[in-house]
Amino acid sequence: MASPFALRAFTALADVQPNMADLKIIGIVIGKTDVKGFPDRKNIGSERYTFSFTVRDSPSHFVNVTSWGKEDYIRPLSGSFRVGDCVIIENPLIQRKELEREEKFSPGTPSNYKLLLSENHSRVKVCSSYEVDTKLLSLIHLPVKESRDYYSLGDVTANGHSLDGRIINVLAAVRWVGEPKHFTTSDRRKGQRCEIKLYDETEPSFTMTCWDNESILLAQSWVPQETVIFASDVRINFNKFRDCMTATVISKTIITTNPDTPEANILLNYIRENKETRILADEIDSFFKEPINLNTIVDVYTVKQLKEKASKNEGKTDPFYGILYAFISTLNIDDGITKVVRNRCSSCGYIVNEASSTCLTCNQDSFQFRPVSLSFDMLVDLTDHTGTLQSCGLAGSVAEDTLGCTVNQFVAMTDEQKTELKWQFLLERSKIYVKAQNGD
């Protein structure tokens, strides 16, 4: 059936020229920024607000659209549509873009122009999907860069410091999406942060961070281990604390979810074929680090109460969470690396044989040996006035966050430095989040 919009007079982005009047453009929103406020130089003490989005109407043509105005105009306009929506833009002002200045902070587009929305003259209307031609809707799955123009995660890791600060494209699968975390800066501005773990055939886990609400909303729609993304123009940095490369979504970034390209389809087949192995790895990893919002853990226990609840839960497989106000009474991190650091298989997450450094699980039916990586894997005792919890697991990135160093930094320490590190935590009363789960 023909689209209700098929006979209407829309101007294609390819034909847009300055000074065109009564302009109507239809397209799909492929990128969008958060609303920001700035001091109004003309009206001292007041603010002007702005946001931008990128709209596309064909495989070869897309353009950036910017709107400025008062807060009561900009915020409702921004909130009226999201990435993936189809919109009609009426009476925009067409302006030639300044390439160097604008594309430093905005997505690169093939057009020589940008569109400006005026509060008094312009209008944006959201179309329902059944009113729109399917060819237009399919553009949301087409990357804005050439489908082979990307780095694998293994390439990013291998290039290391040489890519620090670079802006590149990445094709990857979604391993998990963390809970959005909200914060307030020292100058009382509210912010948010969301961490996403990516993976592909070359790298089992790679961190990408979103700092803006629009990309966080998009990420919340991704289904882990079923979603592939093409992230164009993400910034790559070396994270000194984690001792690894990470990616950050910036204002230039456009993320295409489940791109319709040969390369993305190959990766999608890979994650489907290896889903069972990856789920096992994530289950092992989640015992030590789970994308759980700590603000949701509110129950406070003593050691005695925690033991009593654990005994009542005997036979149940679901874990429970709580807060302990206790101190670490045993932390043996300075009497031999083998008790603190273990080799884990990068594919399935199991601890591997120390002598052979090969995973018997993954390599059992394969001649391709999976790489191993160092990981914290230690047992600590927690004590309060009611008793002691013995042999509590502290492992992986949770241990890194607790000790304030990566596993590689720890291995490089002298015995004296490890002892000094131990006494920073030993017998110090702390607020400790615990996950309690009965063993098999």
N, C-alpha and C positions, 0 to 999 in steps of 0.2 A: 504494500500500500504506500502511496506517495506521502511524503512528509507534509504536514499542514504548512510548514514554512517553505516548501519547495518553490512556490510561485511568487514569494515575496521578493522584493528588490533589495538584496544584500550586496554590499561591495566586498569583493575579495581583497584580502590583505595584499596580494600581489599587485593590485591596481590602486592602492592608496597613494594619494598625492596631496601636498599642502593646498589649503584654500578650498577643499571640497566641502560642499554644504549638504545639509540634510543626510548625513552619512549614517548608514546602518551596517553593523558588522556582526556576524554570528560566528562563534568559535567555542572551543573547549578550553577550560582553564587548566593549564599544565604546571603552573607554579604560582606561589603567592607568599607575600611577606606579612609580618605582623604590623599592626598599627603602631606608629611612633609619634611622639609629640615633641615639638621644638618651640623655643621662645619666639613669639611674633615680634619682629623688629619694628613693625609699623604701629603695633599696639602694645606698648610696654606693660608687662605684667600678665599678658594673656599668651596662649599657646596656639599654634597651628598644628594640625595633625595630617598624617599622610600614610598611605600604604600603596603597594604595587602588586600587580599580578601579570602573568604572561598568558596570552591567549593564542590559540592555533586554529587555523581553518583548513590546512592542507599539509601534506607531508613536508613540503619545502618552505612553508611560510608560517611564521609566528612572530609576535611583537609584544613588547612590554607596554603596560598601561599603568599610569600613575594618577592618583587622585590626591588633591590637597583640599583642606577645608577645616571647618570647626569640628570639634569632637562629636557633637550631636548629629553631624552628617556623616563623618568618616566611619565611626564605629558601627552604626547600623548597616552601612553599605558593605563594609568588610565582612560583617557577620552574616550577610544574606547569601553568601555562596562559598564553596570550598573547591579545592583541587578536584578535578573530575566532573565538575558541573559544566553544563553548556549555558552560555550567556549571550544575550543580544546587547550590543553597545550602541546607543543612539547619540548622535551629535558630539563625538569626541573632537578635541582640537588635535590636529596633526602637526607634529613638530619634528624637525630634523634632529637626530640625536648626536651628541658629542661622544664619539667612540671611546676615546681614552678615558675620559672622566666617568662616563656612565657605566661602561661595561667592566669597570674595575669593581663595582659593587652590585651590578645587576646581571642577570643572565645574558649571555651573548645571543643575539638574534640575527637572522639574515637580512632583516629589513634595515633600511637607512633611516627609518622614522620611529617615533614612539607616539603613543596616544596619551593625551591628558584629559581628565574628566573634570568638568566644571559643575559645581553644586547647582548653579542656576540654569544651565543649558543642557547638561548631559544626563543620561539615564542608563542604568544597567538593569536588565531583566533576566531572571533565571528561567531557563526552559526545562520542562519535564522531559525525561529521556524518551518517552513514547512519541513526543512531538518532533524529535530530531532524527535526521538521516543517520543510519548506522555507520556510514563512512566517516562521519564527523566524530561519532563516539569512539570509533576504533583508534583515533589519533592519540588517545590517552596511553596506548600501549606501544607507542613509537618513540624511541629515544631521540633526543634533540641532537645527539652526536652520532657519527657513523658507527654502526653496530660493532665493528672490530676495534674501535678506538678506545681501548680501556686497558687498565693494568689488572692482572690477576692479583689476588691477595698475597700469594707467594712471591710475586714480583715486587710488591710493595715492601714486604718484609725483607727480602733479599737485598734490595737497593738501600734500605736503611737510611742513614743520615743524608745520602745524596738526594733524597726526595723531601727532606725536611723543609716545610714551608711552601712546597709546590702545590699547585691546584691541578688535579687530574680527574680522570673518569674511572669508575669502578663497577664491575659486574659481579654480583655476589648473591648468595642465598641468605635468608634470614634465619639465624639459629634461635634467638629469643629476643623479645622486646621488654625492656625493663619498665618499672613503674615510673611515671613522671614525678620528679622531685621539685618542689617549689621552695623558693628562698627569697629573702629580702636583703638587698645590698646595704652597704654602710650609708649610702645616701637615700635609703628608704625606697628604692625602686624594686618592684617585684620582678622575679625572674623564674625561669623553669629550666629543667635539664632532664634529658632522657637518654639512656645508654642502650644501644642496640648491639648485639653480637652477630657478626656476619661469618660466613664460611664459604668455601668452594672446594674444588678438587685438590687445591694446593695448600690450603691453610685451614686448620680445624676451628679456629676462633680468632676473630679480629673485631676490635671495638670501633664503632661509629657513634658520635655524640651529636644530639640535636639540642639546640639552645632556644629555638623559637617555637611558639605555640603551633604554628601551621604545620611544620614538619613533624612535630610530636603527634598531632592529631592524625596525620597521614600514617605515621609509624604504628599507631595503635590499631590500625585496620589490617596490619600484616599478620598472616598466619605463620607462625614459626615452622620451619621445615617443609613449607608448602609454597612459600613466596620467594620469587627472585626479583631483585631490583637492579636497575641501571642508574647509578648516581653520577650525574655529570657535574663536573666542577666542584668536587669536595676538596677541602684543604687537608693535606697530609702533614702530620707533625710527629716528631719523636717525643714520646712521653718519658721523661727522665725518671719519674717515680716508678712506673711500671716496666721501664727498660724495654719499650717496644714501640712500634709505629701505630698511630691511631688516625682515624679520619674524623673530620668535623663538617657538619652541614652548615653552609654559609649563605649569605644573601644571593650569591650567584648560582647556587645549586638548584638543579631541577632533577627530581627523582621520578623515574618511570617504573611503575609497579607492574610486575609480570610482563616485561617487554616482549613483543612479538617479533623476535629475531632468531636466526639459526643458532647463534651462540648462546642465547638465553634458554632456548629449548634443550640444548645439549646439557646445560647446567641443571635444568629442571628434571631431566631424565636421571641425572646423576643423583640428585638429592632424593628422588623417589626410590631409586634402586638401593640406596644406602640408608633409608629412613630408619629401619629397625636398629642398625648399628649406632646411628646417631642418637636415637632415643635412649638407648642403653647408656651411651656416654653422658648424655645430659642428666639422666637419673643419678648417675654416680656423682657428677659434678654438683648437682643441686643439693645433695646431702650436705655439702660444705658451703656452697654459695647459691642462694636462690634469689631470683628477682622479686623479693618480697619487700613491701613498704614497711620499714621499721616503725613508722607511726601507727600502724595497725596493731602492733604488739603492746598491750597495755597491762596484762596480768603480771603482778609482782609476786614472786615466791621466795621463801627461804629454801635452803638446801633440803631441809627435812620435808617441807611441803612438796617440793619437786619430786623427791623420791616417792612420797605417798601417792601423788597423782600418777606417776609412772607405773607403780604397782597396780593401781586401779585400772589402768589402760592396758594391762597385759593381755595379749591376744589381738589387740587392735593394731592395724597397720598404719593408720593415719598419724602423722606427728602432731605435737602441740608445741606452742611457743610460749616463752615467758621471759621475764626480766629478773635477774639476780643482782643483788647488791652484795658483792663478795670480793675476795681477793684471790689472785693466782698463787697457790701455795707450792705448786711444783711446776717448773718450767725448765726442763733439761735441754737447753739449746747449745750448751758449751762443752758437752762431753762426747762428741762424735757426730759427724755429719749424717751418718747412716740412720740415726734415730730421728732426724729432723727433716731430711730431704730425701725424697724418693724419685725414681724414674716412673713417669706415667706415659702410657701410650697416647699419642696425640689423636688417634682415631677413636678408640673405644673408651679411654679414660682409666683402664685398669692399671694397677701397679705392675710393672714388668720385672722380669728376672734380672737381678743386679749383675749377675755374671755375664749373661749373654746380651743384655740390653735389647731383647726382642720380646714382642708380645705374643704369647702362645695362643691367645684367643683370636686376634686378627690374622696372624700369619699361619694359622693352622692349615688353611686350605689355599694358601696363596704363596707365590714365589716373590711377591712384591712386599718387602719389609716396610712397615710403617715406622716413621720417625718417633723417637721418644723425647720427652721434655722433662726438665727438673720441676718438681713441685713440692711445696711444704706439705708435710704429713706428720704431725706430732700429736702427742697426748699430754694434756695438762690437768692438774687438779684444781678445783675451785672450792674455796672454804669460806663459810660464814660462822656465826655464833651457834648455829644448830648442827653443823656437821660438815662433811667433805664429800664432794662429788669427784670420784676418781676416774682417770682415763677418759677425759672429755676430748673429743676430736677437734683439732684446730688445723685447718688445711687450706691449700689453694690460695686464692686471692684474698679470702677473709684473713688468713694468717699474714699475708703481705700487708694488708691494711692495718692490722693490729700492731705488728712489729714496726711498721713504718719503713720497710725496705723490701725490695724484690728478692726472689730466691737467688738470683745470680749475684746480687750485691751481698747477700748473706754468706754465700759460699766463698766469696773473696775476702771475708773478714778474718782477722787473726783471732786466736782463742781469747785474747784479752778483750778484744772488741765485742766478741759474743757474750762474754761474762758481763761486761759493762752494759750491753743491751738487755741482758736478762734482768739485772737489778733495777732497770728502769720500770719494770712491770711487777716483779716479784713482791708480794706482800703489800701491794698498793690497792686500796679499796677502789673498785670500779663498778660501773653499771654495765652488766653483761647480758646481751641478748642470747638466749639459748634455744636450740631446737632439740626436742626430746622425741625419740622414736625407738620403739621396741625392736630388737633384733629378731631375725628369723629363728 
